[in-house]
Amino acid sequence: MNVATYQYHHCTTRASFKEQMIKLSGWEREYCENDILPYWDKNDWWDYEQPANIIMKVSDYGAGDVVAGLAYTHFNNKLHIKRLFTSIAHRKQGHAHDLLKSAWQGTWNNARHLRMYCDADAIPFYEKLGFKMLDVNEKGYGYVFQPMLFRDMDFTLKVCKNELKDTKILDDQDLEFISYDFQ
């Protein structure tokens, strides 16, 4: 993969996100229009109090197709990964990993933990990267809560490989999320 041929578009407003959605086709566009956009709208994450961040990785120096996207926000010292997708034609090339690292590095000064849910079919991907599933609900969604110890995500995941064995590091908000989503 030639990294120089890709450009990151960091969308922090609804208008900039809709502009990037024009470059999508197929299921990716549907996913952004029917999942990410309504989710951000419902939670009022386009305002400046609750920062919306969507990174789109675009081919051909930013003039081509969107190959992957990541929607995230951060608050209460936590990086919340909301949605991550890779276009089918561009999978298994490291794009999703690159976007996760970009969000990690971009929020590292303001976040001490990463929190996310993932689909059942994505659990092996996250576990291969080094993330630990704290729980999996009856629908198969996994829950990850990862300390952000170092600016480098891969190094942190390597260091934490065997350390996150219980929920002692979770705060009340995290336990509430887990109890609500995993009942």
MARVEXKE-820944 format. One line per field, with one value per residue (C-alpha): residue number from 1; residue in one letter; x, y, z. Coordinates in steps of 0.5 Angstrom, whole numbers, plus 500, padded with zeros to 3 digits. Example, Ala and Ser with C-alpha at 12.3 -4.5 7.8 and 13.67 -1.06 7.14 Angstrom:
! residues 2
nr c(1 | 2) $
rest c(A | S) $
u c(525 | 527) $
v c(491 | 498) $
w c(516 | 514) $
***
This chain:
! residues 183
nr c(1 | 2 | 3 | 4 | 5 | 6 | 7 | 8 | 9 | 10 | 11 | 12 | 13 | 14 | 15 | 16 | 17 | 18 | 19 | 20 | 21 | 22 | 23 | 24 | 25 | 26 | 27 | 28 | 29 | 30 | 31 | 32 | 33 | 34 | 35 | 36 | 37 | 38 | 39 | 40 | 41 | 42 | 43 | 44 | 45 | 46 | 47 | 48 | 49 | 50 | 51 | 52 | 53 | 54 | 55 | 56 | 57 | 58 | 59 | 60 | 61 | 62 | 63 | 64 | 65 | 66 | 67 | 68 | 69 | 70 | 71 | 72 | 73 | 74 | 75 | 76 | 77 | 78 | 79 | 80 | 81 | 82 | 83 | 84 | 85 | 86 | 87 | 88 | 89 | 90 | 91 | 92 | 93 | 94 | 95 | 96 | 97 | 98 | 99 | 100 | 101 | 102 | 103 | 104 | 105 | 106 | 107 | 108 | 109 | 110 | 111 | 112 | 113 | 114 | 115 | 116 | 117 | 118 | 119 | 120 | 121 | 122 | 123 | 124 | 125 | 126 | 127 | 128 | 129 | 130 | 131 | 132 | 133 | 134 | 135 | 136 | 137 | 138 | 139 | 140 | 141 | 142 | 143 | 144 | 145 | 146 | 147 | 148 | 149 | 150 | 151 | 152 | 153 | 154 | 155 | 156 | 157 | 158 | 159 | 160 | 161 | 162 | 163 | 164 | 165 | 166 | 167 | 168 | 169 | 170 | 171 | 172 | 173 | 174 | 175 | 176 | 177 | 178 | 179 | 180 | 181 | 182 | 183) $
rest c(M | N | V | A | T | Y | Q | Y | H | H | C | T | T | R | A | S | F | K | E | Q | M | I | K | L | S | G | W | E | R | E | Y | C | E | N | D | I | L | P | Y | W | D | K | N | D | W | W | D | Y | E | Q | P | A | N | I | I | M | K | V | S | D | Y | G | A | G | D | V | V | A | G | L | A | Y | T | H | F | N | N | K | L | H | I | K | R | L | F | T | S | I | A | H | R | K | Q | G | H | A | H | D | L | L | K | S | A | W | Q | G | T | W | N | N | A | R | H | L | R | M | Y | C | D | A | D | A | I | P | F | Y | E | K | L | G | F | K | M | L | D | V | N | E | K | G | Y | G | Y | V | F | Q | P | M | L | F | R | D | M | D | F | T | L | K | V | C | K | N | E | L | K | D | T | K | I | L | D | D | Q | D | L | E | F | I | S | Y | D | F | Q) $
u c(500 | 503 | 501 | 503 | 497 | 492 | 489 | 485 | 479 | 477 | 470 | 468 | 461 | 455 | 456 | 464 | 461 | 456 | 461 | 465 | 459 | 458 | 464 | 461 | 457 | 454 | 453 | 458 | 454 | 448 | 452 | 454 | 447 | 443 | 447 | 453 | 449 | 443 | 447 | 450 | 444 | 440 | 446 | 447 | 454 | 455 | 455 | 462 | 460 | 460 | 465 | 464 | 470 | 469 | 476 | 475 | 481 | 481 | 485 | 488 | 491 | 484 | 481 | 478 | 474 | 473 | 477 | 475 | 472 | 472 | 467 | 469 | 468 | 471 | 469 | 470 | 477 | 475 | 476 | 469 | 469 | 462 | 463 | 469 | 468 | 472 | 470 | 470 | 475 | 480 | 479 | 485 | 490 | 491 | 486 | 482 | 488 | 491 | 484 | 484 | 491 | 490 | 484 | 488 | 494 | 489 | 486 | 491 | 492 | 485 | 483 | 486 | 481 | 478 | 471 | 468 | 462 | 464 | 460 | 460 | 464 | 469 | 471 | 477 | 479 | 480 | 483 | 488 | 490 | 491 | 484 | 481 | 473 | 471 | 464 | 460 | 452 | 447 | 447 | 454 | 457 | 463 | 465 | 472 | 475 | 482 | 487 | 491 | 498 | 502 | 501 | 503 | 497 | 500 | 505 | 500 | 496 | 502 | 504 | 497 | 496 | 495 | 494 | 486 | 483 | 478 | 473 | 477 | 479 | 472 | 468 | 461 | 459 | 463 | 459 | 453 | 454 | 456 | 450 | 445 | 448 | 449 | 443) $
v c(500 | 507 | 511 | 517 | 516 | 517 | 523 | 524 | 528 | 530 | 532 | 536 | 539 | 536 | 540 | 537 | 530 | 530 | 533 | 527 | 522 | 524 | 520 | 514 | 509 | 502 | 500 | 505 | 511 | 507 | 506 | 513 | 516 | 511 | 510 | 515 | 521 | 520 | 517 | 524 | 528 | 524 | 525 | 533 | 531 | 536 | 542 | 544 | 542 | 535 | 534 | 530 | 527 | 523 | 521 | 519 | 516 | 518 | 515 | 518 | 524 | 526 | 526 | 519 | 514 | 514 | 507 | 507 | 512 | 512 | 516 | 518 | 523 | 524 | 526 | 525 | 523 | 517 | 516 | 513 | 509 | 510 | 507 | 504 | 502 | 500 | 499 | 492 | 493 | 496 | 491 | 487 | 493 | 497 | 502 | 501 | 500 | 507 | 510 | 508 | 510 | 517 | 518 | 515 | 520 | 526 | 525 | 522 | 529 | 529 | 522 | 516 | 510 | 508 | 505 | 502 | 497 | 492 | 487 | 480 | 479 | 485 | 482 | 478 | 484 | 488 | 482 | 481 | 488 | 487 | 490 | 485 | 484 | 485 | 482 | 480 | 481 | 476 | 479 | 478 | 485 | 486 | 491 | 494 | 499 | 500 | 504 | 509 | 509 | 511 | 516 | 510 | 505 | 499 | 500 | 500 | 494 | 490 | 493 | 491 | 485 | 481 | 486 | 488 | 482 | 485 | 491 | 494 | 500 | 502 | 508 | 508 | 511 | 505 | 500 | 503 | 503 | 495 | 494 | 497 | 494 | 487 | 486) $
w c(500 | 498 | 504 | 500 | 495 | 500 | 504 | 510 | 511 | 518 | 518 | 524 | 521 | 518 | 512 | 511 | 512 | 507 | 502 | 503 | 503 | 495 | 494 | 497 | 493 | 495 | 502 | 504 | 502 | 505 | 512 | 512 | 511 | 515 | 521 | 522 | 520 | 524 | 530 | 530 | 529 | 534 | 539 | 537 | 536 | 531 | 536 | 539 | 546 | 544 | 538 | 532 | 528 | 522 | 519 | 511 | 508 | 500 | 495 | 489 | 493 | 496 | 489 | 489 | 493 | 500 | 502 | 509 | 515 | 522 | 527 | 534 | 539 | 546 | 552 | 560 | 558 | 554 | 546 | 544 | 537 | 534 | 527 | 523 | 516 | 510 | 503 | 501 | 495 | 500 | 506 | 509 | 507 | 514 | 512 | 519 | 523 | 520 | 522 | 529 | 530 | 527 | 532 | 538 | 537 | 535 | 542 | 546 | 550 | 552 | 553 | 558 | 555 | 549 | 549 | 543 | 541 | 535 | 531 | 532 | 525 | 527 | 534 | 530 | 527 | 534 | 537 | 532 | 533 | 541 | 543 | 549 | 549 | 556 | 554 | 549 | 549 | 547 | 540 | 539 | 540 | 543 | 548 | 549 | 554 | 553 | 557 | 553 | 556 | 550 | 544 | 540 | 540 | 537 | 543 | 548 | 546 | 546 | 553 | 555 | 552 | 559 | 563 | 562 | 565 | 570 | 570 | 576 | 572 | 570 | 572 | 574 | 567 | 564 | 568 | 567 | 559 | 560 | 565 | 560 | 553 | 556 | 560) $
***
